[in-house]
Amino acid sequence: MLKRLSDFTIGETGLIKMVKGEGRIRRRLFDMGVTPGAEVVLIKKAPLGDPLEVKIRGYDLTLRKDEAIFVELEVNSKESK
């Protein structure tokens, strides 16, 4: 099942399938390591849902919700590794 990173719940994991968006936003995501094939775990969300903290490629990354909306993932089980 494909799901946007902005819609993930805490502890949910997934494999990036597609990074949408154009220009600056897409380049910024790619520069931060948000690329197809990377596994992502949602660590936490701020109280109002923005920003999000994820673990990707062995490091913690904070993304704004308006950036995370462009990342589509294949959802894995909610079990953490």
Secondary structure, 3 states (H helix, E strand, C coil): CEEEHHHCCCCCEEEEEEECCCHHHHHHHHHCCCCCCCEEEEEEECCCCCCEEEEECCEEEEECHHHHCCEEEEECCCCCC
